[in-house]
Amino acid sequence: MNQRNPAFVCLRTSLVTAAFTSALLVGASLVTASLVTASLAHAQPANSRADHGNGGPGEFADLAEKVGPAVIGVNAKVAAAADDDDSSPGDSPGGSLGPDGSPDQDTPGRAVPNPGGRGPGNLPKLGEMTSIGSGFFISADGYAVTNNHVLGGSDRADVRTSDNKVYKAKVLGKDPVSDLALLKVDGRTDFSYVKLADQAPRTGDWVLAAGNSFGLGNTVTAGIVSARARDLETGSSEDFVQIDARINRGDSGGPSFNTHGEVIGVNSLIFSPSGGSVGVAFAIPADTVKTVIPQLKDKGSVTRGWMGAQIQSITPGIAESLGANNLHGAVVVGVQTGGPAAKAGLRRGDVITSVNDEPIKSANELTKKVYAGAPGSSVKLSMLRDNAPNSLSVTLGQLAQSQAPAGAPK
């Protein structure tokens, strides 16, 4: 079920750190260049509604100056993959594994393949690589958010601030399902930081994206929110915020701001047939960050329900084949042996139309409802079996917090 879509690519930049020293020297000089400098003399939230109106372009310079010190570059050492173009189920942001180590079958969608090497990343991969991404501080004492796929299997990272200072950071927790991770830099309590937005953006709102483009240092681009609640079926259960601000390699994990300097999303994916930015980018919503990060801080992982069934959204073609043109929901295309769904009697071909009597429109909606359930709790699935109404209850297991193999394409 996990089909590839070569148009979706992630934004982590990787540099080979074994066997090709000369290439690295060029990459390292780019990484150490900082395009934006600012003072971190005292701790304060970098965003303030009083500082900015809703005008957009005329205020982007002030906004960039205000939030810039909270944006960081993130470097992590990851194991080199044998073949970046050979992704497997679970390798994409949102990809995860079931309790037995097999691909989690509750996750709909396609794996996100590596976009293919360019520049230093096009060289043969041996030994160790440096993954280059972005992030941002969410507190004065050094807690920072980035993407899970930036870190790979690493439990440490180097953080570079906008004033070109480098700090060692611990990885407190990673969540492959949401593609979020939490870092902690110790030794200071006066970092500039930003806050997460309390309100979701509207389609058409201005947005300022910030990150570490190509490892060059702090960079900003501007655009609008193109759409909300995008279900990309990339393996993640999250609905993304689509923006048209240009997002480049190395920008993974960076924030997108509204005109008040609040983070409305964490940049994670772009849509591009060529692998380069074409102005179609996707950010993990702030509401998801608010749900995931506290759990990563408290216990290093996120607890989710698990059912053990591979599902696919009902398309018009599937609905027509079932003789029900207006049918919505998710069709079961596989059931994991010994999993909760199998024990409850769920079968391949069952069409799930509601969970706990709440209608669902897609596989993504079903996945989110299952993930939101507590392990050990029971969920009622209403469905069509052989074109006849049916229902059953599934006692959920716990989704394993296994991460994708280090160095795998994401």
C-alpha positions in Angstrom: 0.0 0.0 0.0 2.8 2.4 0.7 3.3 3.6 -2.9 5.8 6.2 -3.8 5.1 9.7 -5.0 8.3 11.2 -6.3 6.7 14.7 -6.2 6.9 14.9 -2.4 10.3 15.6 -1.0 11.7 16.5 2.4 14.0 19.3 3.1 16.9 17.9 5.1 20.3 18.5 3.5 23.0 15.8 4.0 26.7 16.1 3.6 29.0 13.1 3.2 31.5 13.1 6.1 33.6 10.0 5.2 36.0 9.6 2.3 35.3 12.9 0.6 37.0 15.5 2.7 37.4 18.1 0.0 33.7 18.1 -0.7 33.0 18.6 3.0 35.3 21.6 3.3 33.2 23.4 0.8 30.0 22.3 2.6 31.4 23.3 6.0 32.2 26.8 4.8 28.6 27.2 3.7 27.2 25.9 7.0 29.2 28.3 9.0 28.1 31.3 7.0 25.3 33.3 8.8 23.1 35.6 6.8 21.3 37.1 9.7 22.9 38.3 13.0 21.0 39.5 16.1 21.7 39.9 19.8 20.6 37.3 22.3 21.5 39.5 25.2 18.4 38.8 27.2 15.6 36.3 27.1 12.3 37.4 25.7 9.6 35.9 23.5 10.5 37.1 20.0 6.9 37.4 19.0 4.5 40.0 20.2 1.1 40.9 18.8 1.7 44.5 19.9 4.7 44.8 17.6 3.0 43.9 14.4 -0.2 44.6 12.5 -1.8 42.6 9.7 -0.3 44.5 6.8 2.1 41.8 5.6 4.9 42.8 3.1 5.6 46.3 4.6 6.3 44.7 8.0 8.3 41.6 7.0 11.6 43.3 7.7 10.6 44.2 11.3 9.1 40.7 11.7 12.3 39.0 10.5 14.4 41.1 12.8 12.2 40.3 15.7 11.9 36.5 15.3 15.3 35.8 13.7 17.2 35.2 16.9 14.9 32.3 17.9 15.5 30.4 14.6 18.4 27.9 14.6 20.4 25.7 12.3 20.5 22.1 13.3 23.3 19.6 12.4 23.2 15.9 13.3 25.5 13.0 12.5 23.5 10.2 10.9 24.5 6.9 9.4 24.8 6.9 5.6 22.1 5.0 3.7 23.2 2.5 1.1 20.8 3.9 -1.5 18.9 7.1 -0.9 16.4 6.3 -3.6 15.3 3.0 -2.0 12.9 4.0 0.6 10.8 1.5 2.5 7.4 1.7 4.3 7.9 3.7 7.4 10.8 5.8 6.0 8.6 8.8 5.4 7.7 11.5 7.9 4.8 9.9 9.6 6.1 6.4 8.8 6.1 4.2 11.9 6.4 0.5 12.9 4.0 -1.8 14.6 4.7 -3.5 17.9 6.4 -6.4 16.1 8.6 -4.1 14.1 6.6 -4.4 10.9 5.3 -1.3 9.1 2.4 0.2 11.0 -0.7 -0.7 9.1 -2.9 2.0 10.6 -1.0 4.6 8.6 -2.5 5.3 5.2 -0.6 6.7 2.3 2.6 6.6 0.4 6.3 6.6 1.4 8.0 9.9 0.7 11.1 9.0 -1.3 14.4 10.8 -1.0 14.6 13.4 -3.8 18.0 12.1 -5.0 21.4 13.5 -4.3 22.5 16.9 -5.5 25.8 18.6 -4.9 27.8 16.8 -2.1 24.8 14.5 -1.5 25.2 13.0 -5.0 28.5 11.4 -4.0 28.6 7.7 -2.8 27.6 7.4 0.8 30.1 5.8 3.1 30.3 5.8 6.9 28.7 8.9 8.4 26.8 11.9 7.1 25.9 15.3 8.5 22.2 16.1 8.2 21.5 19.9 8.0 18.1 21.3 9.0 16.5 24.0 11.0 14.6 24.6 14.2 13.4 27.2 16.7 13.5 27.8 20.4 10.2 27.7 22.3 11.6 28.7 25.7 14.4 30.8 27.2 16.0 27.9 28.8 16.9 26.1 25.5 14.0 23.8 24.5 13.8 23.8 20.7 11.6 22.1 18.0 12.8 20.5 14.8 11.8 17.7 12.5 12.4 14.1 13.4 13.8 13.3 10.0 16.5 15.9 10.4 18.0 13.9 13.3 17.8 10.4 11.9 19.0 8.0 14.6 21.1 10.6 16.4 20.6 11.5 20.1 22.7 14.6 19.8 22.8 17.6 17.6 24.7 20.9 17.1 22.6 24.0 17.2 23.8 27.2 15.5 22.1 30.5 16.5 21.8 33.6 14.3 24.8 35.2 16.0 26.9 32.3 14.7 27.4 30.6 18.1 27.3 26.8 18.2 25.8 24.8 21.1 25.5 21.1 21.9 21.9 19.9 22.1 20.4 16.7 23.5 17.6 15.0 21.7 14.9 14.6 24.4 12.4 12.9 22.2 11.5 12.1 18.6 8.1 11.2 17.0 8.2 9.7 13.5 4.5 9.8 13.2 4.2 13.6 13.3 7.8 14.1 12.2 8.6 16.3 15.2 11.5 16.2 17.7 12.4 18.1 20.8 16.0 19.4 21.5 17.4 20.8 24.7 20.4 23.2 25.0 21.8 23.5 28.5 23.8 26.3 30.1 21.7 29.3 29.2 18.4 30.7 30.3 18.3 33.8 28.1 17.6 32.4 24.6 15.3 34.4 22.4 12.2 32.2 21.7 8.9 32.3 19.9 5.4 31.1 20.8 3.0 28.8 19.0 -0.1 30.4 17.5 -3.4 29.9 19.4 -5.4 30.3 16.2 -5.1 28.4 13.0 -4.3 30.6 10.0 -6.8 31.3 7.3 -6.3 30.6 3.7 -4.8 33.8 2.2 -3.1 34.9 5.4 0.5 36.2 5.1 3.3 33.9 6.2 7.0 34.3 6.8 9.0 31.1 6.6 12.4 30.9 8.3 15.2 28.3 8.2 18.7 27.3 7.4 18.5 27.1 3.6 21.2 24.9 2.1 23.1 25.3 5.4 23.9 28.9 4.6 22.4 30.3 7.8 19.2 32.1 8.8 17.1 32.8 5.8 13.5 34.0 5.4 11.0 33.8 2.6 7.5 35.2 2.4 4.2 34.1 1.0 0.6 33.2 1.9 -1.2 30.3 3.4 -2.4 28.5 0.2 -4.6 25.9 1.9 -5.4 24.3 5.2 -5.9 20.7 6.3 -4.1 19.2 3.4 -4.4 15.4 3.6 -1.3 14.3 1.6 -1.5 10.6 2.5 2.3 10.5 2.8 2.1 8.2 5.8 1.5 11.0 8.4 -1.9 11.2 10.0 -1.6 15.0 10.2 -3.3 17.6 8.0 -0.7 20.0 6.7 -0.8 23.8 6.3 0.1 24.5 2.6 2.1 27.7 2.0 3.6 29.3 -1.1 6.7 30.7 0.6 9.7 29.1 -1.0 11.1 26.4 1.2 14.5 24.9 0.3 16.8 22.1 1.4 18.0 22.6 4.9 14.8 24.3 5.9 13.3 21.1 7.5 12.2 21.9 11.0 12.1 25.7 10.6 9.1 27.8 11.6 6.5 29.6 9.5 5.2 32.7 11.2 2.0 34.7 11.0 2.3 38.5 10.9 2.2 38.6 14.7 5.4 36.5 15.0 3.6 33.4 16.1 4.5 30.0 14.8 1.7 28.6 12.7 3.6 25.5 11.5 6.8 23.6 11.2 8.1 23.3 7.7 8.5 19.7 6.6 7.7 18.9 3.0 7.6 20.4 -0.5 5.8 19.3 -3.6 8.1 19.3 -6.6 8.5 17.1 -9.7 12.1 18.2 -9.9 13.2 18.2 -6.3 13.5 22.0 -6.1 11.2 24.6 -4.7 8.2 25.5 -6.9 6.3 27.4 -4.2 4.2 24.5 -2.9 5.3 23.7 0.7 3.7 22.0 3.7 4.0 22.7 7.4 3.0 20.6 10.4 0.3 22.7 12.2 1.0 24.4 15.5 -1.9 22.5 17.1 0.0 19.2 16.4 3.1 20.7 17.9 1.2 21.6 21.0 0.0 18.0 21.4 3.2 16.2 20.6 6.0 18.4 22.2 4.7 18.2 25.8 4.7 14.4 25.6 8.2 14.4 24.2 9.3 16.6 27.0 7.7 14.5 29.7 8.5 11.0 28.5 10.4 11.2 25.2 7.7 9.6 23.1 4.0 9.9 22.2 1.4 7.4 23.2 -1.1 6.4 20.5 -3.7 3.8 19.9 -3.0 1.0 17.3 -5.3 -1.3 15.4 -3.1 -3.3 13.0 -5.1 -2.8 9.7 -3.9 -1.4 6.4 -6.4 1.0 5.0 -7.1 3.1 2.0 -9.4 6.0 1.4 -12.6 5.3 -0.6 -12.0 6.9 -4.1 -14.8 7.5 -6.6 -13.6 4.4 -8.5 -13.7 2.2 -5.4 -17.2 3.5 -4.5 -18.4 2.8 -8.0 -17.1 -0.7 -7.9 -19.0 -1.2 -4.7 -22.2 0.1 -6.2 -22.4 3.1 -3.9 -21.4 6.4 -5.7 -21.6 8.6 -2.6 -19.7 6.3 -0.2 -17.1 7.8 2.0 -14.7 6.2 4.5 -11.8 3.7 4.4 -11.5 0.3 2.9 -9.4 -2.4 4.6 -6.7 -3.7 2.3 -4.8 -5.8 4.8 -5.1 -7.1 8.4 -2.0 -7.8 10.5 -2.0 -11.3 11.9 -2.4 -11.3 15.7 -3.1 -7.6 15.8 -6.1 -6.0 17.5 -8.1 -5.7 14.3 -7.6 -9.4 13.4 -8.6 -10.5 16.9 -11.8 -8.4 16.6 -12.7 -10.0 13.3 -12.0 -7.2 10.8 -11.5 -8.5 7.3 -9.9 -7.4 4.1 -12.5 -5.6 2.0 -14.5 -4.2 4.9 -15.5 -0.6 4.3 -15.3 1.4 7.6 -17.7 4.4 7.5 -17.7 5.6 11.1 -15.8 5.3 14.4 -17.8 5.4 17.6 -20.8 6.6 15.5 -18.9 9.5 14.1 -18.7 9.4 10.3 -15.3 9.4 8.6 -14.5 10.7 5.1 -11.0 9.2 4.6 -8.3 6.8 5.8 -6.6 9.8 7.3 -9.6 10.6 9.5 -9.8 6.9 10.7 -6.1 6.9 11.5 -6.3 10.1 13.5 -9.2 8.7 15.5 -7.4 5.4 16.2 -4.2 7.3 17.2 -6.2 9.5 19.6 -7.6 6.4 21.4 -6.0 5.2 24.6 -4.3 1.8 24.4 -6.7 -0.7 26.0 -9.8 1.3 25.1 -12.4 0.0 22.8 -13.6 1.6 19.5 -16.7 0.8 17.6 -16.3 0.5 13.9 -19.4 0.8 11.7 -18.9 -0.7 8.2 -20.1 -2.4 5.1 -19.3 -6.0 4.7 -20.4 -7.7 1.4 -22.5 -4.6 0.8 -24.4 -5.1 4.1 -24.2 -2.9 7.2 -22.1 -4.4 10.0 -20.2 -3.3 13.1 -17.6 -4.6 15.5 -15.5 -3.3 18.4 -11.7 -3.3 18.5 -9.7 -3.1 21.7 -6.7 -0.9 20.7 -3.1 -1.8 21.3 -0.3 0.7 21.6 1.5 2.0 18.6 5.2 1.3 18.9 7.5 4.4 18.9 10.0 2.7 16.7 11.8 5.2 14.5 12.8 4.8 10.9 16.3 3.4 10.3 19.0 6.0 10.7 20.0 7.5 7.4 17.0 6.3 5.6 15.5 8.7 3.1 12.8 10.9 4.5 
